[in-house]
Amino acid sequence: MSKLDSKIPKGPLADKWTNHKNEINLVNPANKRNIDVIMVGTGLAGGSAAATLAELGYNVKTFCYQDSPRRAHSIAAQGGINAAKNYQGDGDSNYRLFYDTVKGGDYRSREGNVYRLAEVSANIIDQCVAQGVPFAREYGGYLDNRSFGGVLVSRTFYAKGQTGQQLLLGAYSAMNRQINRGKITPYNRHEMLDLVIVDGKARGIIARDLVTGKIERHSAHAVVIASGGYGNAFFLSTNAMGSNATAAWKIHKRGAYFANPCYTQIHPTCIPVSGEHQSKLTLMSESLRNDGRIWVPKKKEDAIAIREGKKKAIDLSAEERDYYLERRYPSFGNLVPRDVASRAAKERCDAGFGVNKTGQAVFLDFATAIERYGKEQAAMHGNHNPSKEEVTKLGKEVIENKYGNLFQMYEKIVDENPYESPMMIYPAVHYTMGGIWVDYNLQSTIPGCYVTGEANFSDHGANRLGASALMQGLADGYFVLPYTIGDYLASDIKTGKIPTDSKEFDEAENKVREQLDMLINNKGTHSVDHFHKKLGHIMWNKCGMARNAKDLESAMTEIRALREEFWRDVKVPGEMNEMNAELEKAMRVADFLELGELFAKDALHRNESCGGHFREEYQTEEGEALRDDENFMYVAAWEYTGDPGKEVLHKEELEYENIEVKSRSYK
Amino acid sequence: MKLTLKIWRQKNANTKGELKTYPIDGIEGDMSFLEMLDVLNEGLINKGDEPVVFDHDCREGICGACSLQINGEPHGPDRLVTTCQLHMRMFNDGDTIVIEPFRAKAFPVIKDLVVDRSAFDRIQQAGGYISVNTSGNTIDANTIPINKHDADESFEAATCIGCGACVAACKNASAMLFTSAKVSQFALLPQGRIEATERVLNMVAQMDKEGFGNCTNTGACEIECPKGISLENIARMNREYLSASLKG
């Protein structure tokens, strides 16, 4: 078993990053002009890195499957971005953000990486404001903050319910500036289908032009993968329809280890599934838990009456409601971390207290907040004896101002007014903490192949805290990768252009063509979606919020069988040399069908519960996750050896020198 | 619900397209418009026909990928929603629905319902940014206090998702609402004022170069905009443009 070198710099925690930056190699500006970098993915992690690398002088090519970098799925992030600014004076600091993140990740992330993340977080806000990102402000003109799950301070910066959009547009505008200068060449509507390795180093990619179907070769001195997570393996998730793991999976098959694939975040507040036709799930931001109270009826007969439409939520008095998060976790209440909130919802619904037609939903109720804000507003307007109607009206205005777009989205989808009756929500697959293993420099086990953002595994451990994905994406892209990649590229200043007519490019291109040909010529009987939905069912039922050895074993067998059936029986209409949406999907689902099996294998091997990974066999008497630090305090990095069910495990032991490892409690 | 769909089919940019009729059954009100098209496509694939290609991605109304001219209206009959958030409960059993791509000279059809909106990217590349390096060596964010009203207005302008409905709604295929939203976002912020003159001149020049039409103030763009971007932005851009031209 090889030892993975995380390359965490020596020295005290708070000095590691500064020392590292002082010691790594630099590339002089003139030489940067001779170096090419490929960036796959243009979300927060990819877009920000592309802009920064181009600004430093490197020649950057960006690739995204969307028609514009601005549409990458970072755009859908709603609630906010964390930063240890301590603008609220509520005791925040780099250490506290570091501490919250490590604890939130259930002590399964790297100390060095997480501290660096906290350290650069404040800078992200400065940068974004300078770029013109319109964050929410208070009346005095200063930036406003709110609170997110798993923390006791208000460190989340936001732009209503569209923070991701505004941050992505910021990164996109920085990209545009470099495109205008000719330093970034964007390849939109392009999909990376393989990595090319020359003499042991990542030197290029094979991509398909999704408009013409043409297969292209692109070379570079380094390749960065910033293509997001693999939540769509579950078919139904909050990811975009096109979100996929192909770039990450292809580099995995070329030698990059895949770490902790079973760490998946199931987000507690999503709009419940309404029927078989459902194509995706919609998130209702965690920020709603600042003001919304989660509950189910105390009595089963009330839950049944609500399910059958005989009673409504508002018919139940406060005494008849079970605010189960406030009951179980008094100190964090409705703002417990996502994994805890999701499991608690599942527990109540499994026990028969779920509230919509399917019994798979809980209430998220704003009535208390409407009343509280209404009274406050009335008092502010000099009305110290307001009527109930006045209070409700004023309170609703405050809620609308804070969460208007989310409430509108809910109403459009569910056809119910959430200002009048509580929202119904249920957990859904949202984010993947697992991903390609990278060292402190964000380099994978393939030299010259870097991985940033959700596509890597590095910062969130077994559970990610709210508003930390945007932070990590931008930290990696603006402030980490541009330094660390220089250390590697410093040895490439005399290499010259990488030719694309080599045997390595031939081999990779032929492999891609072979796979595409196979799919087009298969002429089977079922559509790609048919297989994708089946995979999703297996993943959700056996690798979802609660897992056990028996189910995971059968998931591995079933996914393998489904994969074989897919290759035998999938039907992809149309041709290769044209825009072909079914062919694109087929390539992505083929990869999910491999990744899914490794996912189950990883979950099966991890005989403990931690964060988003909950094994029914390992829980406390109160139903909380039970870690096994003695045997599982490591990163599981898997090496592909030709079969996803037979991957080889490599362990990176985790060491905690600056934080006391204890059992995670939000009570 | 039983519906009759008339859908624009076009093999590629170089061939002529036509409306084809597809009957469809079993559509429920809870389905989104795109889920209805998923059902249609699944049926077409099973029959051995080519599915209808359309742009879509996030399916939660924020990425701006989905388009579609539905019964003559960009994003269909509902207000303040994109096509992916349009639900079938807006339609009745027996309806005929005509589905076409967004129509504009600057948005050529790529295939079926997919159009090329890269002209929008090029307008932004011409100046839709603040020229600040991303090195992180900027001033502390709170040293630039911004009046809440201006910050909120800037945010409202910045909520544009770049879908192109404004262009598709306009009889002149003008991109004034889109361009003015971007100009406004920066014009309203002190950070953005520094380059305001060049920005508006460059972005408008690029807009004209792309072949978008002129604005004749019909206001159709504002009505069809899924994000409710206000016409005030166009007035603001006109002011910015005039004062920039006088300076220039």
Boltz contact constraints between the chains, C-beta under 6 A:
constraints:
  - contact:
      token1: [A, 51]
      token2: [B, 134]
      max_distance: 6.0
  - contact:
      token1: [A, 52]
      token2: [B, 134]
      max_distance: 6.0
  - contact:
      token1: [A, 55]
      token2: [B, 133]
      max_distance: 6.0
  - contact:
      token1: [A, 68]
      token2: [B, 121]
      max_distance: 6.0
  - contact:
      token1: [A, 71]
      token2: [B, 57]
      max_distance: 6.0
  - contact:
      token1: [A, 71]
      token2: [B, 63]
      max_distance: 6.0
  - contact:
      token1: [A, 71]
      token2: [B, 65]
      max_distance: 6.0
  - contact:
      token1: [A, 75]
      token2: [B, 62]
      max_distance: 6.0
  - contact:
      token1: [A, 75]
      token2: [B, 63]
      max_distance: 6.0
  - contact:
      token1: [A, 76]
      token2: [B, 58]
      max_distance: 6.0
  - contact:
      token1: [A, 76]
      token2: [B, 60]
      max_distance: 6.0
  - contact:
      token1: [A, 76]
      token2: [B, 62]
      max_distance: 6.0
  - contact:
      token1: [A, 123]
      token2: [B, 136]
      max_distance: 6.0
  - contact:
      token1: [A, 125]
      token2: [B, 141]
      max_distance: 6.0
  - contact:
      token1: [A, 126]
      token2: [B, 138]
      max_distance: 6.0
  - contact:
      token1: [A, 126]
      token2: [B, 140]
      max_distance: 6.0
  - contact:
      token1: [A, 126]
      token2: [B, 141]
      max_distance: 6.0
  - contact:
      token1: [A, 127]
      token2: [B, 136]
      max_distance: 6.0
  - contact:
      token1: [A, 127]
      token2: [B, 138]
      max_distance: 6.0
  - contact:
      token1: [A, 129]
      token2: [B, 141]
      max_distance: 6.0
  - contact:
      token1: [A, 130]
      token2: [B, 132]
      max_distance: 6.0
  - contact:
      token1: [A, 130]
      token2: [B, 138]
      max_distance: 6.0
  - contact:
      token1: [A, 131]
      token2: [B, 130]
      max_distance: 6.0
  - contact:
      token1: [A, 131]
      token2: [B, 132]
      max_distance: 6.0
  - contact:
      token1: [A, 132]
      token2: [B, 130]
      max_distance: 6.0
  - contact:
      token1: [A, 132]
      token2: [B, 186]
      max_distance: 6.0
  - contact:
      token1: [A, 132]
      token2: [B, 189]
      max_distance: 6.0
  - contact:
      token1: [A, 132]
      token2: [B, 191]
      max_distance: 6.0
  - contact:
      token1: [A, 132]
      token2: [B, 192]
      max_distance: 6.0
  - contact:
      token1: [A, 134]
      token2: [B, 151]
      max_distance: 6.0
  - contact:
      token1: [A, 134]
      token2: [B, 154]
      max_distance: 6.0
  - contact:
      token1: [A, 134]
      token2: [B, 155]
      max_distance: 6.0
  - contact:
      token1: [A, 134]
      token2: [B, 158]
      max_distance: 6.0
  - contact:
      token1: [A, 137]
      token2: [B, 146]
      max_distance: 6.0
  - contact:
      token1: [A, 137]
      token2: [B, 148]
      max_distance: 6.0
  - contact:
      token1: [A, 137]
      token2: [B, 151]
      max_distance: 6.0
  - contact:
      token1: [A, 139]
      token2: [B, 148]
      max_distance: 6.0
  - contact:
      token1: [A, 141]
      token2: [B, 145]
      max_distance: 6.0
  - contact:
      token1: [A, 141]
      token2: [B, 146]
      max_distance: 6.0
  - contact:
      token1: [A, 141]
      token2: [B, 147]
      max_distance: 6.0
  - contact:
      token1: [A, 142]
      token2: [B, 142]
      max_distance: 6.0
  - contact:
      token1: [A, 142]
      token2: [B, 145]
      max_distance: 6.0
  - contact:
      token1: [A, 143]
      token2: [B, 141]
      max_distance: 6.0
  - contact:
      token1: [A, 143]
      token2: [B, 142]
      max_distance: 6.0
  - contact:
      token1: [A, 159]
      token2: [B, 155]
      max_distance: 6.0
  - contact:
      token1: [A, 165]
      token2: [B, 62]
      max_distance: 6.0
  - contact:
      token1: [A, 173]
      token2: [B, 128]
      max_distance: 6.0
  - contact:
      token1: [A, 173]
      token2: [B, 129]
      max_distance: 6.0
  - contact:
      token1: [A, 174]
      token2: [B, 134]
      max_distance: 6.0
  - contact:
      token1: [A, 176]
      token2: [B, 124]
      max_distance: 6.0
  - contact:
      token1: [A, 176]
      token2: [B, 125]
      max_distance: 6.0
  - contact:
      token1: [A, 176]
      token2: [B, 128]
      max_distance: 6.0
  - contact:
      token1: [A, 176]
      token2: [B, 129]
      max_distance: 6.0
  - contact:
      token1: [A, 177]
      token2: [B, 129]
      max_distance: 6.0
  - contact:
      token1: [A, 179]
      token2: [B, 125]
      max_distance: 6.0
  - contact:
      token1: [A, 180]
      token2: [B, 125]
      max_distance: 6.0
  - contact:
      token1: [A, 211]
      token2: [B, 110]
      max_distance: 6.0
  - contact:
      token1: [A, 240]
      token2: [B, 57]
      max_distance: 6.0
  - contact:
      token1: [A, 240]
      token2: [B, 58]
      max_distance: 6.0
  - contact:
      token1: [A, 241]
      token2: [B, 57]
      max_distance: 6.0
  - contact:
      token1: [A, 242]
      token2: [B, 57]
      max_distance: 6.0
  - contact:
      token1: [A, 274]
      token2: [B, 30]
      max_distance: 6.0
  - contact:
      token1: [A, 277]
      token2: [B, 31]
      max_distance: 6.0
  - contact:
      token1: [A, 277]
      token2: [B, 35]
      max_distance: 6.0
  - contact:
      token1: [A, 279]
      token2: [B, 35]
      max_distance: 6.0
  - contact:
      token1: [A, 279]
      token2: [B, 38]
      max_distance: 6.0
  - contact:
      token1: [A, 280]
      token2: [B, 59]
      max_distance: 6.0
  - contact:
      token1: [A, 282]
      token2: [B, 60]
      max_distance: 6.0
  - contact:
      token1: [A, 412]
      token2: [B, 81]
      max_distance: 6.0
  - contact:
      token1: [A, 412]
      token2: [B, 85]
      max_distance: 6.0
  - contact:
      token1: [A, 478]
      token2: [B, 134]
      max_distance: 6.0
  - contact:
      token1: [A, 479]
      token2: [B, 136]
      max_distance: 6.0
  - contact:
      token1: [A, 527]
      token2: [B, 42]
      max_distance: 6.0
  - contact:
      token1: [A, 527]
      token2: [B, 45]
      max_distance: 6.0
  - contact:
      token1: [A, 573]
      token2: [B, 45]
      max_distance: 6.0
  - contact:
      token1: [A, 573]
      token2: [B, 50]
      max_distance: 6.0
  - contact:
      token1: [A, 574]
      token2: [B, 50]
      max_distance: 6.0
  - contact:
      token1: [A, 579]
      token2: [B, 111]
      max_distance: 6.0
  - contact:
      token1: [A, 581]
      token2: [B, 53]
      max_distance: 6.0
